[in-house]
Amino acid sequence: MKIGSLIKFHRTKQGLTQQTLADGICSVPHLSKIENNSKEANEETIRLLLERLSIDLQDVEKLEVEIKELLKQFTDQMYYLEREEVKKSFEKLQKKKDLIPFTEYLYLYELYKTRYYLFINELDLAENQLKWLNSHRQNFSQQEQYLHLYVSAIALILRGKMEDADKQLSYLIENAILTPDYIGELNYNFSLVKSSLNQYGPSIYYGKNALQQFKEDFNFIRIANTQMLLAVNYSRANMFNEAEEIYKHLIRNTRILHMTHLLPNIYHNMGDLYHTMTQYSLASLYFKKAMDLLEPQSDLYMLCLYNKAVTEFEGNRFEESQESFRQLYSVASKYQHTHYQLFSNFHSLFMQDQVDDAMIYLENKILPYTKKRSELKESHQHFSYLLADYFKEKGQYDKAVQLLD
């Protein structure tokens, strides 16, 4: 505890001058040196100063221990994804925020606070925190420097800057420089980044590492999330049996552990798996099962409906597909999801054999829209390839190459 800074804080808070506080205890210059933490005062002087400020030294010592324990609880709750509990811990820390700078935990608190803002997806608050941390990083301990790098990488992931996040997480993993408390989460995030970069083998490898750590920690929610990530990558790597097996375990375990809020995502991913396997009836069934558990205005509901419509089309169920696209356009218009309106219009033209009109619409409407939005990167790539194939069939190879580049 920086006792001198604490004395100065309470003296100014109570509106006392240095002369008033020091009177009969020590000289004003001596007090000034104590408050600036440039001079070690004897215990009796400190006791008398604190007594005049109505502060109990034992309470001060207990406060530092309490802050340390609260910070540990705070980060543990984020690790175990205890959203309600971590919110309560943050509120408790906020009540002590004026006193935390007088402890050795100031930068740890600010780092954890940044991580919390990322945890609740408050990216603007997190960015402001990172700017403040960057200006103070010369004062960090080595472990705080590593934690700063890790928190910055999470921010990059949430902003979709996967290549930059990959470099930072790679450095942390290769040098094994984070404490064991972060190993599982670090491997999970690295697996997530590798998956986003279409590096399915490395993603599976680091996902398995994360899964092992989460099992050792009995971190059931993160176990389920990691299994989901592994199943997605097994599917993309054409390891269909492995993916299907994981999804079946996930359905059972989420029910047993009362984590049924995960079921819509599981059902959607199973639909995606069966679509990849060209088992279109099963795929449509699981997209519908997911939709039945979701509100129509949710992004996942519309994604399931879109995938269901595409699956029905590829399974030669054209009337059902047309109806699904009509339904999607209606819901997307109601809740102002522009990209699904655009996608519905394109597919409607395509299914009415207006292929040339559909491709003009794709070139002039959809691709300019998806290009500007990082969250639609996969859709942009998909439609770019689709239009490139159309140009190749028309013999317009320059346009096709331009799109593929």
VMD Tcl script that draws the C-alpha trace (Angstrom):
set ca {
  {0.00 0.00 0.00}
  {1.32 3.45 -0.93}
  {0.52 4.85 2.49}
  {1.81 8.34 1.70}
  {-0.47 8.71 -1.32}
  {-3.36 7.39 0.75}
  {-2.72 10.00 3.47}
  {-2.65 12.76 0.84}
  {-5.87 11.46 -0.71}
  {-7.78 11.50 2.57}
  {-6.26 14.83 3.68}
  {-7.40 16.59 0.51}
  {-10.74 14.78 0.57}
  {-11.34 16.12 4.09}
  {-10.19 19.62 3.10}
  {-7.23 19.73 5.49}
  {-4.01 21.63 4.83}
  {-0.63 19.95 5.37}
  {-0.10 22.34 8.31}
  {-3.33 21.25 9.99}
  {-2.59 17.54 9.55}
  {1.06 17.77 10.56}
  {0.52 20.02 13.59}
  {2.04 18.35 16.66}
  {2.99 15.17 14.72}
  {5.75 16.13 12.29}
  {6.98 19.04 10.23}
  {5.22 20.12 7.04}
  {8.29 19.26 4.86}
  {8.40 15.83 6.49}
  {4.69 15.29 5.76}
  {5.23 16.45 2.19}
  {7.93 13.82 1.69}
  {5.69 11.14 3.22}
  {2.81 12.09 0.92}
  {5.10 11.91 -2.11}
  {6.29 8.44 -1.01}
  {9.85 9.75 -1.01}
  {10.50 9.16 2.68}
  {9.85 6.17 4.93}
  {8.11 7.41 8.08}
  {8.21 5.52 11.35}
  {5.14 3.57 12.37}
  {4.22 5.97 15.18}
  {4.14 8.97 12.82}
  {1.99 7.07 10.34}
  {-0.31 5.90 13.13}
  {-0.82 9.47 14.42}
  {-1.46 10.87 10.92}
  {-3.98 8.16 10.17}
  {-5.61 8.64 13.57}
  {-6.09 12.36 12.88}
  {-7.68 11.42 9.57}
  {-9.91 8.89 11.41}
  {-8.39 6.00 9.45}
  {-7.59 2.67 11.10}
  {-4.28 1.18 9.88}
  {-5.72 -2.33 10.21}
  {-8.60 -1.29 7.95}
  {-6.07 -0.03 5.39}
  {-4.20 -3.34 5.44}
  {-7.46 -5.29 5.19}
  {-8.50 -3.12 2.25}
  {-5.45 -4.12 0.23}
  {-6.10 -7.81 0.92}
  {-9.77 -7.34 0.03}
  {-8.91 -5.65 -3.29}
  {-6.46 -8.44 -4.14}
  {-9.08 -11.13 -3.45}
  {-11.78 -9.22 -5.31}
  {-9.56 -8.88 -8.40}
  {-8.86 -12.63 -8.33}
  {-12.58 -13.34 -8.03}
  {-13.31 -10.87 -10.84}
  {-10.96 -12.53 -13.35}
  {-12.00 -16.05 -12.28}
  {-15.65 -15.20 -12.95}
  {-14.76 -13.97 -16.44}
  {-12.82 -17.18 -17.04}
  {-15.82 -19.29 -16.03}
  {-18.23 -17.00 -17.94}
  {-20.29 -16.19 -14.83}
  {-21.92 -13.13 -16.36}
  {-24.16 -12.07 -13.47}
  {-21.51 -12.65 -10.83}
  {-18.77 -10.82 -12.72}
  {-21.07 -7.82 -13.06}
  {-21.51 -7.73 -9.27}
  {-17.75 -7.99 -8.71}
  {-17.15 -5.14 -11.14}
  {-19.62 -2.97 -9.23}
  {-17.81 -3.75 -5.97}
  {-14.48 -2.81 -7.53}
  {-15.93 0.42 -8.86}
  {-16.89 1.43 -5.33}
  {-13.21 1.07 -4.37}
  {-11.77 2.66 -7.51}
  {-10.61 5.78 -5.62}
  {-8.49 3.63 -3.31}
  {-7.08 1.13 -5.81}
  {-4.40 3.59 -7.11}
  {-2.80 3.48 -3.64}
  {-2.24 -0.27 -3.90}
  {0.13 -2.28 -6.06}
  {-2.85 -3.47 -8.11}
  {-3.60 -0.31 -10.11}
  {-2.48 -1.63 -13.52}
  {-3.87 -5.09 -12.89}
  {-7.23 -3.51 -12.11}
  {-7.13 -1.41 -15.29}
  {-6.17 -4.45 -17.37}
  {-8.99 -6.53 -15.87}
  {-11.41 -3.65 -16.40}
  {-10.43 -3.56 -20.09}
  {-10.95 -7.29 -20.31}
  {-14.37 -6.85 -18.69}
  {-15.43 -4.25 -21.28}
  {-14.43 -6.71 -24.01}
  {-16.29 -9.46 -22.11}
  {-19.53 -7.45 -22.27}
  {-18.76 -6.27 -25.84}
  {-18.36 -2.59 -24.95}
  {-15.70 -2.00 -27.58}
  {-15.60 1.80 -27.33}
  {-14.98 1.67 -23.58}
  {-12.33 -1.00 -24.14}
  {-10.60 1.13 -26.78}
  {-10.40 4.08 -24.39}
  {-8.95 1.79 -21.75}
  {-6.34 0.47 -24.17}
  {-5.26 4.01 -25.03}
  {-4.76 4.75 -21.34}
  {-2.87 1.48 -20.83}
  {-0.62 2.17 -23.82}
  {0.42 5.48 -22.26}
  {1.39 3.73 -18.99}
  {2.90 0.49 -20.25}
  {6.45 1.60 -19.39}
  {5.39 1.19 -15.75}
  {4.05 -2.37 -16.18}
  {5.58 -5.42 -14.59}
  {6.59 -8.15 -17.04}
  {3.41 -10.13 -16.39}
  {1.30 -7.00 -16.83}
  {3.01 -6.40 -20.20}
  {2.05 -9.91 -21.33}
  {-1.50 -9.50 -20.07}
  {-1.72 -6.17 -21.91}
  {-0.65 -7.92 -25.13}
  {-3.27 -10.62 -24.58}
  {-6.11 -8.17 -23.86}
  {-5.11 -6.18 -26.97}
  {-5.31 -9.39 -29.01}
  {-8.85 -10.05 -27.79}
  {-9.79 -6.52 -28.89}
  {-8.33 -7.25 -32.32}
  {-10.41 -10.45 -32.56}
  {-13.61 -8.58 -31.73}
  {-12.77 -5.97 -34.38}
  {-12.20 -8.72 -36.95}
  {-8.46 -8.05 -37.32}
  {-7.53 -11.71 -37.26}
  {-4.09 -11.46 -38.90}
  {-2.91 -8.97 -36.26}
  {-4.44 -11.02 -33.46}
  {-2.73 -14.12 -34.87}
  {0.71 -12.49 -34.54}
  {0.17 -11.38 -30.96}
  {-1.31 -14.67 -29.75}
  {1.40 -16.62 -31.59}
  {4.06 -14.66 -29.70}
  {2.39 -15.39 -26.35}
  {1.97 -19.10 -27.06}
  {5.41 -19.68 -28.56}
  {7.08 -18.02 -25.60}
  {4.76 -19.60 -22.98}
  {4.73 -16.36 -21.04}
  {1.23 -16.13 -19.59}
  {0.40 -17.68 -16.23}
  {-1.39 -21.07 -16.20}
  {-4.67 -19.24 -15.42}
  {-4.80 -18.08 -19.05}
  {-3.57 -21.17 -20.93}
  {-6.98 -22.59 -21.76}
  {-8.46 -19.28 -22.81}
  {-5.33 -18.36 -24.79}
  {-5.44 -21.65 -26.73}
  {-9.18 -21.22 -27.35}
  {-8.76 -17.72 -28.78}
  {-5.83 -18.86 -30.90}
  {-7.97 -21.72 -32.22}
  {-10.73 -19.22 -33.00}
  {-8.31 -17.00 -34.92}
  {-6.87 -19.95 -36.87}
  {-10.40 -21.04 -37.76}
  {-11.22 -17.53 -39.04}
  {-8.08 -17.69 -41.19}
  {-9.25 -21.06 -42.60}
  {-6.30 -22.87 -40.96}
  {-8.40 -25.80 -39.78}
  {-5.56 -28.14 -38.76}
  {-3.92 -25.64 -36.37}
  {-7.35 -24.60 -35.13}
  {-8.16 -28.21 -34.19}
  {-4.76 -28.60 -32.51}
  {-5.11 -25.52 -30.30}
  {-8.78 -26.26 -29.71}
  {-7.84 -29.65 -28.28}
  {-5.25 -27.97 -26.03}
  {-7.91 -25.57 -24.78}
  {-10.39 -28.40 -24.24}
  {-7.91 -30.34 -22.11}
  {-7.28 -27.32 -19.88}
  {-10.98 -26.51 -19.51}
  {-11.68 -30.12 -18.53}
  {-9.00 -29.94 -15.85}
  {-10.60 -26.74 -14.56}
  {-14.17 -28.17 -14.73}
  {-15.08 -25.14 -16.85}
  {-18.23 -26.60 -18.36}
  {-19.43 -23.62 -20.40}
  {-16.04 -23.18 -22.04}
  {-15.87 -26.94 -22.65}
  {-19.12 -26.68 -24.62}
  {-17.90 -23.61 -26.55}
  {-14.63 -25.32 -27.42}
  {-16.37 -28.50 -28.54}
  {-18.55 -26.35 -30.80}
  {-15.47 -24.71 -32.30}
  {-13.80 -28.09 -32.81}
  {-16.91 -29.50 -34.49}
  {-17.05 -26.54 -36.90}
  {-13.43 -27.10 -37.86}
  {-13.86 -30.86 -38.21}
  {-16.73 -30.12 -40.58}
  {-14.68 -27.67 -42.63}
  {-11.80 -30.14 -42.74}
  {-14.26 -32.77 -44.10}
  {-13.95 -34.84 -40.91}
  {-17.72 -35.28 -40.84}
  {-17.99 -38.24 -38.48}
  {-15.95 -36.45 -35.82}
  {-18.06 -33.31 -36.15}
  {-21.35 -35.22 -35.98}
  {-20.21 -37.12 -32.89}
  {-19.34 -33.90 -31.05}
  {-22.69 -32.29 -31.89}
  {-24.58 -35.31 -30.54}
  {-22.62 -35.11 -27.29}
  {-23.25 -31.37 -27.11}
  {-27.02 -31.78 -27.47}
  {-27.09 -34.29 -24.64}
  {-24.72 -32.41 -22.35}
  {-26.36 -29.01 -22.76}
  {-29.64 -30.53 -21.64}
  {-28.06 -32.33 -18.69}
  {-26.22 -29.18 -17.58}
  {-29.23 -26.89 -18.26}
  {-27.35 -24.89 -20.88}
  {-30.15 -25.14 -23.43}
  {-29.45 -21.56 -24.60}
  {-26.65 -23.15 -26.65}
  {-29.05 -25.42 -28.56}
  {-29.94 -22.95 -31.38}
  {-26.26 -22.60 -32.28}
  {-25.73 -26.35 -32.09}
  {-28.75 -27.05 -34.29}
  {-27.64 -24.41 -36.80}
  {-24.16 -25.89 -36.99}
  {-25.58 -29.38 -37.42}
  {-27.68 -28.04 -40.28}
  {-24.53 -26.57 -41.79}
  {-22.74 -29.91 -41.36}
  {-25.49 -31.91 -43.07}
  {-25.68 -29.31 -45.84}
  {-21.95 -29.80 -46.48}
  {-22.57 -33.56 -46.53}
  {-25.39 -32.94 -49.10}
  {-27.91 -34.46 -46.69}
  {-30.34 -31.67 -47.48}
  {-33.43 -33.00 -45.70}
  {-31.54 -33.38 -42.43}
  {-29.95 -29.96 -42.90}
  {-33.36 -28.28 -43.35}
  {-34.68 -30.12 -40.31}
  {-31.92 -28.79 -38.04}
  {-32.16 -25.23 -39.38}
  {-35.89 -25.38 -38.57}
  {-35.19 -26.81 -35.08}
  {-32.90 -23.84 -34.39}
  {-35.48 -21.33 -35.68}
  {-38.14 -22.77 -33.39}
  {-36.02 -21.71 -30.39}
  {-35.23 -18.18 -31.64}
  {-36.92 -14.80 -31.93}
  {-37.50 -13.78 -35.59}
  {-35.57 -10.52 -35.17}
  {-32.35 -12.27 -34.13}
  {-29.40 -12.56 -36.50}
  {-29.20 -16.31 -35.95}
  {-32.89 -16.79 -36.84}
  {-32.38 -15.03 -40.18}
  {-29.16 -16.91 -40.86}
  {-30.98 -20.21 -40.24}
  {-33.85 -19.16 -42.47}
  {-31.44 -18.11 -45.22}
  {-29.50 -21.39 -45.01}
  {-32.75 -23.33 -44.93}
  {-33.89 -21.59 -48.12}
  {-30.57 -22.28 -49.87}
  {-30.62 -25.91 -48.71}
  {-34.16 -26.41 -50.02}
  {-33.10 -24.99 -53.38}
  {-30.06 -27.28 -53.61}
  {-32.27 -30.21 -52.61}
  {-34.59 -29.41 -55.56}
  {-37.44 -28.33 -53.25}
  {-38.00 -25.17 -55.27}
  {-41.45 -24.14 -54.03}
  {-40.39 -24.48 -50.39}
  {-37.24 -22.54 -51.14}
  {-39.16 -19.69 -52.79}
  {-41.47 -19.51 -49.80}
  {-38.53 -19.44 -47.39}
  {-36.88 -16.60 -49.32}
  {-40.17 -14.66 -49.35}
  {-40.43 -15.18 -45.60}
  {-36.81 -14.06 -45.14}
  {-37.37 -10.88 -47.16}
  {-40.43 -10.07 -45.08}
  {-38.69 -10.60 -41.72}
  {-35.51 -8.83 -42.85}
  {-37.52 -5.82 -44.05}
  {-39.46 -5.64 -40.80}
  {-36.32 -5.66 -38.66}
  {-34.11 -3.74 -41.12}
  {-31.53 -6.41 -41.90}
  {-30.44 -5.04 -45.25}
  {-28.09 -7.83 -46.33}
  {-30.77 -10.49 -45.99}
  {-33.13 -8.36 -48.07}
  {-30.43 -8.16 -50.75}
  {-29.69 -11.89 -50.58}
  {-33.41 -12.74 -50.86}
  {-33.84 -10.54 -53.93}
  {-30.84 -12.14 -55.62}
  {-32.02 -15.70 -55.04}
  {-35.57 -14.85 -56.09}
  {-34.27 -13.57 -59.44}
  {-32.02 -16.59 -59.79}
  {-34.85 -19.07 -59.13}
  {-37.04 -17.37 -61.70}
  {-34.35 -18.15 -64.32}
  {-33.46 -14.45 -64.56}
  {-29.80 -15.36 -64.21}
  {-28.39 -12.34 -66.06}
  {-30.51 -9.94 -64.00}
  {-29.51 -11.78 -60.83}
  {-25.81 -11.39 -61.64}
  {-26.20 -7.70 -62.48}
  {-27.95 -7.28 -59.13}
  {-25.14 -9.22 -57.46}
  {-22.44 -7.06 -59.07}
  {-24.11 -3.69 -58.51}
  {-25.95 -4.14 -55.22}
  {-24.70 -7.04 -53.10}
  {-20.91 -6.98 -53.56}
  {-20.54 -3.20 -52.98}
  {-22.58 -3.64 -49.77}
  {-20.77 -6.72 -48.41}
  {-17.34 -5.30 -49.29}
  {-17.82 -2.45 -46.82}
  {-18.77 -4.71 -43.90}
  {-16.16 -6.89 -42.22}
  {-18.81 -9.09 -40.59}
  {-19.96 -10.11 -44.10}
  {-16.49 -11.16 -45.25}
  {-17.48 -14.79 -45.89}
  {-20.62 -13.75 -47.76}
  {-18.59 -11.33 -49.87}
  {-16.13 -14.08 -50.76}
  {-18.92 -16.54 -51.59}
  {-20.75 -14.13 -53.90}
  {-17.47 -13.00 -55.50}
  {-16.70 -16.60 -56.49}
  {-20.25 -17.04 -57.75}
  {-20.00 -13.97 -59.99}
  {-16.49 -14.95 -61.14}
  {-17.82 -18.34 -62.30}
  {-20.59 -16.54 -64.21}
  {-18.05 -14.26 -65.96}
  {-15.89 -17.27 -66.88}
  {-18.88 -18.97 -68.49}
  {-19.47 -15.78 -70.47}
  {-15.82 -15.69 -71.53}
  {-15.21 -12.46 -69.57}
  {-12.01 -13.72 -67.98}
  {-10.61 -10.29 -67.07}
  {-13.62 -9.59 -64.88}
  {-13.42 -13.05 -63.31}
  {-9.72 -12.64 -62.46}
  {-10.36 -9.19 -61.03}
  {-13.01 -10.59 -58.69}
  {-10.83 -13.50 -57.56}
  {-7.92 -11.15 -56.83}
}
mol new
graphics top color blue
foreach p $ca { graphics top sphere $p radius 0.5 }
foreach p [lrange $ca 0 end-1] q [lrange $ca 1 end] { graphics top cylinder $p $q radius 0.2 }
display resetview
